[in-house]
Amino acid sequence: MTLQDKLSFISKPSIPRMISGEAGTIKDFWTEFVEPKLISKEIISQWCNLLYQYIDDTNVVYAIRKFGDRGRNGDYDLRRGFYTLTNKDYSFFYTDNYFSAYFFKMAFDGFVPNYEEFKNLLISRKFPARFGQSCRTERERAAFDICAKDPGINSAGYKISHIIDVGTGYWDGQYTSSISDICEQYFPRGDYSDWILRKDEYGPFYAREIAVPQESKEYIKAIFLRMTCPLNYILTPKKNLHITQVYVSKNDIGESEYLQSYAQQVFMEKYGSVYETFLNRIMLNSSNLKIQDAENYKIGLHYGFEIAAKETIVQRKETKNNTTSSLIKTSVNTSEDLEMQLALEYLINPTTSFRKLEMGIMHIDSPARGGGFKAKTIINNLGITADKKGVLVLKDAKEEIQSATGLYKETLLKIITWLKEQK
């Protein structure tokens, strides 16, 4: 089968529909949900070799996951499928996470394309940039197809979760940059009018031209690899199809730092030097934080299509503009829900901080100097001391309640009652 044929029928064979289930810990979730859907080492190795050959080649086209959100100019700030020519030996287009779905689905199906066809489809702009909804302003300027075939992953109940974040953590040996930093310096959004009609051997298309320094290529290669390499994917339930008994980033288990850390550990064991080579090629700091005992982190996860209309058990409440001022006035007037969310996160997350609690749950500014005081006050007023941070990862809640006394014990009992009320 040619790559063109595969992309034309990318949803076939279909991915099995997600089955409802539950998991108490990260390891339980991995064993029951993630592990059965991992891609074989043989297919992974073939894809890695193909992608390494491609990014090291000349006159290639890269993809950048950026500018898929509307800004001050509304639809005119969207850049998905927009093509940019550079003064170096590469060009690029913008896209979103949907681009990664094609690579996952091909690898999941055991399909590895011929290198020459792979490169030709990208440079001829016949490889799809994405699928899903789009707007007129995008379609008028996009050189790559942004309304292509849907691989059918989302409709089966899954989300493709990246193990190493595509949006941040690019280490150049001295500084760490986010994709926003990189784009601002090398690959800016530009104005909608920058894209003008051109023509080449493959036909008419819209593009702009920019000058980039040579070091920009290392960044765009790392971005492309993080987006496209099957070594950076696992399947997790879609955000609206699962609930947890603990707070997780963005209310999405696929964003859990514990899951990501455990995935790196398992991948190093399963794929060995193949995974090590991948990590060395994506500008990842060698001191990238690994969480000890991540597999035993308790999540209380339930997943299935029946959960679609439900909220996560520990749902971060949307705050209004006046929330910050009310918290500044007094910590006594915070709602019980907020107190319970803060207390639970502090007790089950050994890597949290008072600043993270303020930014992630209270949704208030928390400066590097002086931040964290409001969250600390709430936590201390609940009888929780510094030595209790992350205690429920190491000890069962019932065991901790039995040994607790005073206000701290009352808080633990309140948390148990509050969690039951959220179900």
C-alpha positions in Angstrom: 0.0 0.0 0.0 1.3 3.4 -0.9 1.3 6.3 1.7 -1.2 8.2 -0.4 -3.6 5.2 -0.3 -3.1 4.8 3.5 -3.9 8.5 4.1 -6.9 8.2 1.9 -8.3 5.4 4.1 -6.6 6.4 7.3 -9.6 5.4 9.5 -9.3 1.7 8.3 -9.0 -0.5 10.1 -10.9 1.3 12.8 -9.5 1.6 16.3 -11.6 -0.5 18.8 -14.0 1.6 20.8 -12.9 2.4 24.3 -14.3 0.1 27.0 -15.4 1.5 30.4 -13.1 0.8 33.3 -11.4 2.1 36.4 -7.9 2.3 37.9 -6.7 3.0 41.4 -3.2 4.0 40.6 -1.0 5.1 37.7 0.3 1.6 37.3 -3.2 0.1 37.3 -4.2 2.5 34.5 -1.0 1.7 32.6 -1.6 -2.1 32.8 -5.3 -2.1 32.0 -5.5 0.8 29.5 -2.2 2.0 28.1 0.0 -1.1 27.8 -2.3 -3.1 25.5 -2.3 -0.3 22.9 1.5 0.3 22.7 3.2 -0.1 19.4 5.7 -2.9 18.8 9.5 -2.2 19.0 10.0 -3.2 15.4 7.5 -0.7 14.0 8.8 2.0 16.4 12.3 1.4 15.2 11.3 1.7 11.6 9.5 4.9 12.2 12.4 6.4 14.1 14.8 5.6 11.3 12.5 7.1 8.8 12.0 10.3 10.8 15.7 10.7 11.6 16.6 10.3 7.9 14.0 12.9 7.1 14.9 15.6 9.6 18.6 15.2 8.7 17.9 15.6 5.0 17.9 18.8 3.0 15.1 20.7 1.3 12.4 19.2 3.7 9.2 20.6 5.1 8.6 20.6 8.9 5.5 21.2 10.9 5.1 23.4 14.0 2.2 23.1 16.4 1.4 26.7 16.9 -1.1 29.5 16.1 -4.2 27.3 16.1 -6.1 29.7 18.4 -7.8 32.9 17.6 -6.1 36.1 18.9 -7.1 39.7 18.8 -7.8 39.5 15.1 -10.1 36.6 15.4 -10.0 34.1 12.5 -7.3 36.2 10.8 -4.8 35.1 13.5 -5.2 31.4 12.7 -2.3 29.8 10.8 -3.1 26.1 10.5 -1.9 24.9 7.1 -0.1 28.1 6.4 3.2 27.6 4.5 6.5 29.5 5.1 9.6 29.4 2.9 12.9 30.3 4.5 16.4 31.3 3.3 17.7 27.9 4.6 17.3 24.4 3.3 13.9 23.9 4.9 10.4 25.2 4.9 7.5 24.7 7.4 3.8 25.0 8.0 1.8 25.5 11.2 -0.7 22.9 12.5 -2.2 21.5 15.7 -2.3 18.2 17.5 -4.5 16.6 14.8 -1.4 16.4 12.6 0.1 13.9 15.1 -3.0 11.6 14.7 -1.9 10.5 11.3 1.5 9.3 12.5 0.1 7.5 15.5 -2.6 5.8 13.4 -0.1 4.6 10.8 2.2 3.2 13.4 -0.7 1.7 15.4 -1.7 -0.1 12.2 1.8 -1.4 11.6 2.3 0.8 8.5 5.6 2.4 7.7 5.8 4.4 4.4 8.5 4.4 1.8 11.0 7.2 2.6 10.9 8.8 -0.8 7.1 8.9 -1.0 7.0 10.3 2.5 9.3 13.1 1.7 7.6 13.8 -1.7 4.2 14.1 -0.2 5.4 16.7 2.3 7.4 18.8 -0.1 4.5 18.6 -2.7 2.1 19.7 0.0 0.0 16.6 -0.4 0.5 15.3 3.2 -2.5 16.5 5.3 -1.9 19.2 7.9 -4.9 18.2 10.0 -8.6 17.3 9.9 -11.7 18.7 11.7 -13.4 22.1 11.6 -11.8 25.0 9.9 -12.8 28.6 8.9 -12.9 30.4 5.6 -9.8 32.6 6.3 -7.7 29.5 6.9 -8.9 27.6 3.9 -8.2 30.6 1.6 -4.5 30.7 2.6 -3.6 27.2 3.7 -1.2 25.4 1.3 -1.8 22.1 3.1 -5.1 20.3 3.5 -6.7 21.2 6.8 -9.9 19.3 6.2 -8.5 15.9 5.5 -9.6 12.4 6.5 -10.2 11.7 10.2 -8.2 8.8 11.6 -11.1 8.0 13.9 -9.1 8.1 17.2 -11.3 10.7 19.0 -14.6 9.1 17.9 -13.3 5.8 19.5 -13.0 7.6 22.8 -9.3 8.3 22.8 -6.9 11.2 23.0 -3.3 11.0 21.7 -1.2 12.2 24.7 2.4 13.3 24.3 4.8 12.0 26.9 7.3 14.8 26.4 5.5 18.1 26.0 5.5 19.6 22.5 4.8 23.0 23.9 7.8 23.5 26.3 11.1 22.2 27.6 13.5 22.8 24.7 17.0 22.9 26.2 19.9 24.4 24.2 22.5 23.5 26.7 22.1 26.8 28.6 18.5 27.9 28.5 15.1 26.2 28.3 12.5 27.6 25.8 8.9 27.1 25.1 7.5 26.7 21.6 6.1 30.2 22.1 9.6 31.6 22.8 11.0 29.7 19.8 8.3 31.0 17.4 8.6 34.5 18.7 12.3 34.4 17.9 12.4 32.3 14.7 9.0 31.5 13.4 6.6 34.4 14.2 2.9 34.4 13.4 3.2 37.3 10.9 0.3 39.1 9.3 -2.4 37.4 7.3 -1.4 39.6 4.3 2.2 38.2 4.3 0.9 35.1 2.6 0.8 35.7 -1.2 -0.2 33.5 -4.1 2.7 31.7 -5.8 3.2 28.8 -8.1 5.7 25.9 -8.5 5.9 22.5 -10.2 3.2 21.2 -7.8 0.7 24.0 -8.6 -0.5 27.3 -7.1 -0.2 27.9 -3.4 0.0 30.7 -0.8 3.2 31.2 1.1 5.4 33.8 2.7 9.2 34.1 3.0 11.2 34.8 6.1 14.9 34.8 7.0 16.0 32.5 9.8 19.4 31.9 11.4 21.1 28.5 11.1 20.4 27.5 14.8 16.7 27.7 14.1 16.9 24.3 12.4 17.8 22.4 15.6 14.7 23.8 17.3 12.3 23.0 14.4 13.8 19.4 14.1 13.1 18.8 17.8 9.6 20.2 17.5 8.9 18.0 14.5 10.2 14.9 16.2 8.2 15.5 19.4 5.1 15.9 17.3 5.5 13.0 14.9 7.5 10.2 16.5 5.3 7.3 17.8 7.8 7.1 20.7 6.2 10.2 22.1 2.6 9.0 22.2 0.2 7.0 24.4 -3.5 6.7 24.1 -5.6 8.0 27.0 -9.3 8.6 27.4 -10.7 11.8 26.0 -10.9 14.6 28.6 -14.7 14.4 28.8 -14.7 10.6 29.1 -13.0 10.2 32.4 -13.0 11.4 35.9 -10.5 11.2 38.7 -10.6 11.5 42.5 -7.6 13.8 42.5 -6.7 17.0 40.7 -4.8 16.5 37.5 -3.4 19.2 35.2 -6.2 20.5 32.9 -8.5 17.8 34.4 -6.9 15.4 31.8 -5.1 12.3 32.9 -3.0 12.5 29.7 -1.5 15.7 31.2 -0.5 14.0 34.5 3.1 14.5 35.3 3.0 11.2 37.2 1.7 9.3 34.1 4.3 11.1 31.9 7.1 10.2 34.3 6.1 6.5 34.5 5.7 6.4 30.7 9.3 7.5 30.3 10.4 4.8 32.7 8.4 2.0 31.0 9.5 3.2 27.5 13.2 3.1 28.6 12.7 -0.5 29.7 10.6 -1.6 26.7 12.4 0.2 23.8 15.9 0.6 25.3 18.5 2.4 23.2 15.8 3.3 20.6 14.1 5.5 23.2 17.4 6.8 24.5 18.3 8.0 21.0 14.9 9.7 20.7 15.4 11.6 23.9 18.8 12.7 22.8 17.4 14.2 19.6 14.5 16.4 21.0 16.5 19.0 23.0 15.4 17.5 26.3 17.4 18.5 29.4 19.2 15.4 30.7 18.2 16.3 34.2 14.5 16.1 33.2 12.7 15.6 36.4 11.6 12.0 37.1 9.1 11.4 39.8 10.0 8.6 42.2 7.4 5.9 42.8 5.1 7.5 40.2 3.4 4.2 39.4 1.9 4.1 42.9 0.3 7.5 42.7 -3.4 7.2 43.5 -5.7 8.7 40.9 -9.1 7.0 41.4 -9.7 7.0 37.7 -13.0 6.0 36.0 -13.4 6.1 32.2 -16.1 5.4 29.7 -18.5 7.0 27.3 -21.1 7.2 30.1 -19.0 9.9 31.8 -19.3 12.3 28.9 -21.7 14.7 30.7 -20.0 14.5 34.1 -17.3 16.7 35.7 -14.2 15.4 37.3 -14.6 14.6 41.0 -12.1 17.3 42.0 -13.2 19.9 39.4 -11.4 23.2 39.4 -14.1 25.8 39.6 -14.1 28.6 37.2 -13.2 31.8 39.0 -14.6 35.2 38.3 -12.6 38.4 38.0 -13.3 39.4 41.6 -12.0 36.1 43.1 -8.5 37.4 43.6 -9.6 40.5 45.5 -11.8 38.4 47.8 -8.9 36.0 48.6 -6.7 38.9 49.3 -9.1 40.3 51.9 -9.4 37.1 53.9 -8.7 33.3 53.6 -11.6 32.6 56.0 -14.2 33.4 53.4 -13.0 30.9 50.8 -15.5 28.2 49.9 -15.4 24.7 51.3 -14.9 23.3 47.8 -11.8 25.4 47.3 -10.4 24.5 50.7 -11.0 20.8 50.0 -9.4 20.9 46.6 -6.3 22.7 48.0 -6.0 20.3 50.9 -6.4 17.2 48.8 -3.9 18.3 46.2 -1.4 19.2 48.9 -1.8 15.8 50.6 -1.6 13.7 47.4 1.0 15.6 45.4 4.6 15.6 46.8 5.8 17.8 44.0 3.3 20.6 44.5 4.0 24.0 46.0 1.9 26.8 47.5 2.5 28.8 44.3 1.3 25.9 42.1 -1.8 25.7 44.3 -2.5 29.4 43.8 -2.0 29.3 40.0 -3.5 25.9 39.3 -6.5 25.8 41.6 -7.1 29.3 43.0 -6.3 30.8 39.5 -4.6 33.8 41.0 -1.2 35.4 40.2 1.6 33.9 42.3 4.9 35.8 41.8 8.2 34.0 42.3 9.0 36.3 45.2 6.2 36.6 47.7 3.8 34.1 46.1 2.2 31.2 47.8 1.2 33.0 51.0 -2.6 32.8 50.5 -2.6 29.1 49.7 -0.2 28.4 52.7 -2.6 30.3 55.0 -5.6 28.2 53.9 -3.6 24.9 54.2 -2.3 25.8 57.7 -5.7 26.9 58.9 -6.9 23.4 58.0 -4.3 21.9 60.4 -2.1 20.6 57.7 1.6 21.0 58.3 4.6 20.9 55.9 5.4 17.3 56.7 2.0 16.2 55.4 2.7 17.2 51.8 2.2 14.1 49.6 1.5 11.9 52.6 -1.5 10.1 51.0 0.8 8.8 48.2 2.7 6.8 50.8 -0.1 6.0 53.3 -3.7 4.8 52.9 -6.2 7.5 53.9 -7.8 5.3 56.5 -4.4 4.7 58.1 -3.6 8.4 58.1 -7.0 9.2 59.7 -6.4 6.7 62.5 -3.1 8.4 63.5 -4.3 12.0 63.0 -5.5 14.2 65.8 -7.3 17.6 66.2 -8.0 19.9 63.4 -6.0 17.8 60.9 -8.1 14.8 61.6 -11.3 16.8 61.1 -10.0 18.0 57.7 -9.2 14.5 56.6 -12.7 13.4 57.5 -14.2 16.4 55.7 -12.2 15.5 52.6 -13.7 12.0 52.6 -17.2 13.3 53.0 -16.7 15.9 50.3 -15.4 13.4 47.8 -18.4 11.2 48.3 -20.7 14.2 47.7 -19.0 14.9 44.4 -19.9 11.5 42.9 
